[in-house]
Amino acid sequence: MTNLFARFIKNESGATAIEYGLIAALVAVAAIAGMTALGTGLKTQFTNIAARLAG
């Protein structure tokens, strides 16, 4: 029983999977924020272009 408990303590594969999950979530949040900012900037540019073409 002690051997089983010792192996469970030394097993770090679950911790590694959680770390990878947290990194993936952080990258996803950063990508969403960047794309949102880029999309807003592009919308402004296209609105300006459309206003110049119309006027």
trRosetta pair geometry for C-beta under 8 A, 3 or more apart (Angstrom, degrees):
i j d omega theta_ij theta_ji phi_ij phi_ji
1 4 5.7 -52 -152 33 35 113
1 5 6.5 33 151 -16 66 105
2 5 5.7 -55 -150 38 34 111
2 6 6.2 36 152 -21 67 106
3 6 5.7 -53 -146 36 31 113
3 7 6.5 31 155 -17 64 104
4 7 5.9 -54 -150 36 30 109
4 8 6.5 32 151 -21 63 106
5 8 5.6 -53 -149 34 33 115
5 9 6.5 34 153 -20 65 103
6 9 5.8 -52 -150 33 32 111
6 10 6.5 23 155 -12 65 109
7 10 5.9 -61 -145 42 32 106
7 11 6.3 43 154 -36 66 103
8 11 5.8 -47 -148 19 30 116
11 14 6.9 56 127 4 99 96
12 15 4.8 -51 -165 42 74 116
12 16 5.9 79 135 -28 85 98
13 16 5.6 -52 -147 35 34 114
13 17 6.5 36 154 -21 65 103
14 17 5.7 -53 -150 34 33 111
14 18 6.5 32 152 -17 65 104
15 18 5.7 -54 -151 36 33 111
15 19 6.4 35 151 -21 65 105
16 19 5.6 -53 -149 35 33 113
16 20 6.4 32 154 -17 65 104
17 20 5.8 -53 -148 37 32 110
17 21 6.4 36 151 -21 64 106
18 21 5.5 -54 -149 36 33 115
18 22 6.4 34 153 -19 66 103
19 22 5.8 -53 -149 35 32 110
19 23 6.4 32 153 -18 65 105
20 23 5.6 -53 -147 37 33 112
20 24 6.3 34 154 -19 66 106
21 24 5.7 -54 -146 37 30 111
21 25 6.4 31 154 -19 64 105
22 25 5.7 -53 -147 36 32 112
22 26 6.4 33 154 -19 65 105
23 26 5.7 -54 -149 36 32 112
23 27 6.4 31 153 -17 65 105
24 27 5.8 -53 -147 37 32 111
24 28 6.3 34 153 -21 64 106
25 28 5.6 -54 -148 35 32 113
25 29 6.4 32 154 -19 65 104
26 29 5.8 -52 -147 35 31 110
26 30 6.4 29 154 -16 64 107
27 30 5.7 -56 -147 40 31 111
27 31 6.2 32 154 -20 66 108
28 31 5.7 -55 -145 37 30 111
28 32 6.3 30 156 -19 64 105
29 32 5.9 -54 -147 36 30 110
29 33 6.4 29 155 -17 64 107
30 33 5.8 -55 -147 38 30 111
30 34 6.2 29 156 -17 65 109
31 34 5.8 -56 -145 39 30 110
31 35 6.1 26 159 -16 66 109
32 35 5.9 -58 -143 40 28 107
32 36 6.2 31 157 -23 64 108
33 36 5.8 -55 -147 34 28 112
33 37 6.5 25 156 -16 63 107
34 37 5.9 -57 -149 37 30 109
34 38 6.2 27 155 -16 66 110
35 38 5.6 -54 -142 41 33 112
35 39 6.0 36 156 -23 66 107
36 39 5.7 -54 -145 36 28 112
36 40 6.4 29 155 -19 62 105
37 40 5.9 -54 -149 34 30 110
37 41 6.5 28 154 -16 63 108
38 41 5.7 -57 -150 39 31 112
38 42 6.3 30 154 -18 66 108
39 42 5.7 -55 -144 38 31 110
39 43 6.3 34 155 -23 65 105
40 43 5.7 -52 -148 33 30 113
40 44 6.6 32 153 -19 62 104
41 44 5.8 -54 -152 34 32 112
41 45 6.5 31 152 -18 65 106
42 45 5.6 -53 -147 36 35 112
42 46 6.2 28 157 -14 68 107
43 46 6.0 -57 -145 41 29 106
43 47 6.2 33 154 -22 64 107
44 47 5.7 -55 -147 35 29 113
44 48 6.5 30 154 -18 63 106
45 48 5.8 -56 -152 36 30 112
45 49 6.4 29 152 -18 65 107
46 49 5.5 -50 -143 37 35 113
46 50 6.2 37 156 -20 66 105
47 50 5.8 -54 -146 37 29 110
47 51 6.4 30 154 -20 63 106
48 51 5.7 -55 -148 35 30 111
48 52 6.5 28 155 -17 65 105
49 52 5.8 -56 -149 36 31 109
49 53 6.3 27 154 -16 65 108
50 53 5.8 -56 -144 39 31 109
50 54 6.1 27 157 -17 66 111
51 54 5.9 -58 -142 40 29 108
51 55 6.0 2 166 2 66 114
52 55 6.4 -67 -134 50 24 91
